[in-house]
Amino acid sequence: MVLSHIWVAFFLITFVVACVKLLGGDTMIFESIVKAMFDSAATGASISLGLIGMMTFALGIMKIGERGGMIDIFARLVGPFFNKLFPEVPKNHPALGSILMNFSANALGLDNAATPLGLKAMKELQELNPNKDTASNAQIMFIVLNASSLTLLPISIMAYRQEAGAAMPSDVFLPILIATFFSTLVALLTVAWCQKINLLDKTILAYLGGLSALIGGTLYYFSGLQAEEIQVISRVVGNFVLFGLFVSFIALAFFKRINVYEAFVDGAKEGFQVAVNIIPYLVAILVAIAVFRASGTMDYLVGGIAWIVASMGLDTAFVEALPVALMKPLSGSGARGLMVELMQTNGADDFAARVACVIQGSTETTFYVLAVYFGSVAIKNIRHALPCALLSEAAGVVAAIFVAYMFWG
C-alpha cells in the first residue's frame, strides 16, 4: 500500500510541476515526459532480461551451498552468539534454527529462502510469546537485526552494476560489507540497550570483538592508502573472497557426494524465474522515476538537499544518492529503481551512483519488513522495534557515505 501511494504521488506531483512549467512557457515539457516514460519502460525490460545470466548463475551456486550444507555451517558458526541474544528462547528450540538460517540466507543474498524462513521463525517465536498481540523481546531482536541488512554477498547489486556497464561491478563488495557491519552493530547495540542484554558477556564480546577488529583493521589499513591503491586491493580481495566462497560451496557439496550439476540447474531455474518476475515491478518504478526526473521535480528535490548540505560546509557529491536512502525504508523496489536510474543517467562508475549502490546494499526496507513479519503473527504493539530499526537504517546510510569517500572520494 505504501509503494502504491508513492507511485501515484510521483505521477501527480510530476503533472502539477509540468503544468506550472507549461504556464511558464515551457511548451516541450509534456513531450519530454512522455518520451522519458516510454524510454524508461524499454530500459526496465532490457535491464531485467540482462539480469537473467547473473541471477541464474548466482542462485545455481546458492542451491549448491544449500544442499551441500554450507549455509548450515554458517548457522552453526554464529549459533553460540545468537543463543546469548535470545535469552528467552530455549537453547534447543526450533526457532533458533529458523533464525540462524534466515540470517545466513540473508547474508548470502538468498532472499527467496530468507523470507519463508523468517516467517517460520516469527511463528515459532510467537508460540513462546506470553502476550500474543505485543512483540516479545526475542521477536524485536530478530526483526531489527533482520532489518539491519547484514550482507555478505550483494550479488544483485553487482549484477545491476554489470548490466549498467561498470568497469568493475564487484568494486562495491568491500564498501557494502563495511557499511552493513555498522548498520547491524547499531541495531544490536540499540536493541540490547532497550532490553538490558549484557553485551559484556564473554561470548558476545568474542564475536563482536572479532568482527570489530576485522572491520576496524580494514578501515585503518585503507585509511593510509591512496585512492588508486584502495581500488586495486578492493578488487583483488573482493573477487578472491567471492570466488573462494563459490568454490567452497562446490567443493563441500562434491565431498558430500551431492549431484552438484543437478543442484546448480535446479537453482538456476529459480534464478531465471526471479529475473523474469521483476520485469513489471522494475518497469513500473522506473517509469514513475523517469517522469519525475523529466519534469525537473527530481532536480528540485536534489537541489534543495544539496543547498542544505552545502550551507553546512560539506561536499555535495553524494547528494544525488540520497533519494535512494529516503526511499529504501519504504520500498526496496523503489530504491532499486532509483539506484538503477541513477546509474543509467550518470554512469555506473559515477561517484553518486556508487554511493547509491552501497546504500542499497547496507540498508533494508524497514517498514515492509516490520509490516510483513509482525503482520504474519497478528502483533499490533511492536514496542521499540521501529525506532531501533530506523536508527540502524540511518547508521547504514552514514557509513555508506563515509566508506564511499574512503574508497572513491
LOKOL-910990 format. One record per residue (C-alpha): x, y, z. Coordinates in steps of 0.25 Angstrom, whole numbers, plus 2048, in hexadecimal, padded with zeros to 3 digits. Layout:
<rs>
XYZ
...
</rs>
This chain:
<rs>
800800800
80B80A803
8128077F6
8058097EF
8038177F5
81281B7F2
8108167E3
80381E7E2
80A82A7E8
81582A7DE
80B82C7D3
8028367DA
80E83F7DE
81483E7D0
8078427CA
80684E7D3
8148537D1
8138517C2
8068597C1
80D8647C9
8198637BF
80F8637B3
8098707B8
8178767B9
8198747AB
8208667AA
81886079E
82185479D
81F84F7AC
8148457A9
81B83F79D
82783D7A5
81F8367B0
81882D7A6
82682979F
82C8267AC
82181E7B0
8228157A4
8318147A4
8318107B3
8278057B0
8307FF7A6
83C8017AF
8367FA7BA
8327EE7B2
8407ED7AC
8477EE7B9
83E7E37BF
8417DA7B3
8507DD7B5
8507D87C3
84C7CA7BF
85A7C57BD
85F7CB7CA
8537C67D2
8527B87CD
8617B67D0
8607BC7DE
8547B47E2
85A7A87DC
8667A97E5
85E7AC7F1
8567A07EF
8637987EF
86679F7FC
85979C802
85978D7FE
86878B802
866791810
86E79E80F
8627A6813
86079D81F
86F79F822
86D7AE823
8627AC82C
86A7A3836
8757AD836
86D7B883B
8647AF844
86B7B2851
86A7C184F
85B7C184C
8587B8857
85C7C4860
8547CE859
8477C685A
8477C2869
8387C0869
8397B585F
83D7A7864
84B7A385F
846797856
83979E852
83579C843
8347AC842
8437AD843
8467A5837
83C7AD82F
8427BA834
8507B5831
84C7B0823
8457BD820
8517C5823
85A7BC81B
8517BD80F
8507CC810
85F7CD812
8617C5805
8577CC7FD
84D7C17FD
8407CA7FE
8377BF7F9
83B7B6804
83D7C080F
82E7C580F
8277B8812
8327B481C
8307C2823
8217C0823
8237B2829
82C7B8834
8217C2837
8167B7838
81F7AF841
8237BB84A
8147BF84B
8127B1851
81B7B585D
8157C385E
80C7C586A
8057D1865
8017CE857
7FD7DC852
80A7E2857
8187DF851
8217D785A
8307DB85D
8357D0854
82C7D4849
8307E2849
83F7DE849
83D7D583E
8357DF836
83F7EB838
84B7E2835
8437DD828
8407EB824
84F7F0826
8527E9819
85F7E181D
8647DD80F
8707D580B
86D7D37FC
8667DF7F6
8647D77E9
8587DE7E3
85F7EC7E5
86B7E77DD
8627E17D3
85B7EF7D1
8697F57D0
86E7EB7C6
8617EE7BD
8637FD7BF
8717FB7B9
87A7FD7C5
8897FB7C3
88A7F27CF
87C7EE7D4
8817E87E1
8897F47E6
87D7F77EF
87F7EA7F6
8887EE802
8817FC804
8747F5805
87A7EB80F
87F7F6818
8737FF817
86A7F381A
8727F0826
8707FD82D
8617FD82A
8607EF830
8697F383C
8607FF83F
8547F683E
85A7ED848
85E7F8852
8517FF852
8487F3854
8527ED85F
8517FB866
8427FB865
8417EC86A
84D7ED874
8547E286E
8627E1873
86C7E3867
8787E1871
8757D2870
8817CB86C
87B7C4860
8757D185B
8827D885D
8897CE856
8807CE84A
87F7DE84A
88E7DF84D
8927D7841
8897DE837
88C7EB83C
89B7E883C
89A7E382E
8927EF829
89A7F9831
8A77F382C
8A17F481D
89E80381F
8AB806826
8B37FF81B
8AB806810
8AC814816
8BB814814
8BA811805
8B88197F8
8AA8187F1
8B08107E6
8B78067EF
8AA8047F7
8A28017EA
8AC7F77E5
8AC7F07F3
89D7F17F4
89C7EA7E6
8A67DF7E9
8A17DC7F7
8937DD7F3
8947D47E7
89C7CA7EF
8927C97FA
8877C87F1
88D7BD7E8
8927B67F4
8847B57FA
87F7AF7ED
88A7A57ED
8887A17FB
87979F7F8
87C7967ED
88778E7F4
87F78B800
8737867F8
87C77E7F0
8837787FC
875774802
87276D7F4
8677777F1
8647787E2
86A7857E0
8667887D2
8577847D5
85778D7E1
85C7987D8
8527967CE
8477967D8
84B7A37DE
84E7A97D0
83F7A77CC
83B7AF7D8
8457BA7D4
83F7BB7C7
8317BC7CC
8357C77D6
83B7CF7CB
82E7CE7C3
8257D17CE
82B7DE7D2
8297E47C4
81B7EA7C7
8207F07D5
82C7F67CF
8257FC7C3
81B8027CC
8248097D5
82E80D7CA
8238137C2
81E81B7CF
82C8207D2
82F8247C3
82382D7C2
8268327D0
8348367CB
83083A7BD
8268457C3
83284B7CB
82C8477D8
83783D7DC
8418497D9
83A8527E2
83A8487ED
8498447EC
84C8537EA
8458567F7
84C84C7FF
85A8507F8
85785E7FD
85585A80B
86285180B
86A85C804
86586680F
86B85D819
87885D812
87884F80D
87B849800
86F8477F7
87483B7EE
86C8317F6
85E8397F6
8598327E9
8598257F0
85182A7FC
8438277F5
8478187F6
84981A805
83C821806
8348167FE
83B80A804
833809811
82680A809
8298017FD
8347F87F9
8307F87EA
82E8077EB
83C8097F0
8427FF7E6
83B8077DB
8418147DF
84F80D7E0
84D8077D2
8488147CD
85481C7D3
85E8127CC
8578147BF
8578237C0
8658257C6
86C8187C2
86F80C7CB
87C8117D0
87781F7D3
87A8227E2
86C8257E6
8678187DE
8728107E7
86D8177F3
85F8137F0
8638047EE
86A8047FB
85D80A802
8558007FB
85D7F4800
85F7F980E
8507FD811
8437F6811
8347F880F
8317FB81D
8227FE81C
8207F2813
8287E881C
8207ED828
8137EC822
8157DE81C
81B7D7827
8137DD832
8067DC82A
8097CE828
8067CB836
7FC7D6839
8057DE842
7FF7EC844
8097F284E
8177F2849
81D7FA855
82B7FF852
82D7F7844
82B80383B
83480D841
83F803843
83D7FF834
83D80D82F
84A810837
851804831
84C809823
852817826
85F81182A
86080981D
85E816815
86881E81C
87281281C
86F81080D
87381F80A
87F81F813
88481280D
8818167FF
88A823801
89581A806
8958117FA
89181A7EF
8918297F4
</rs>
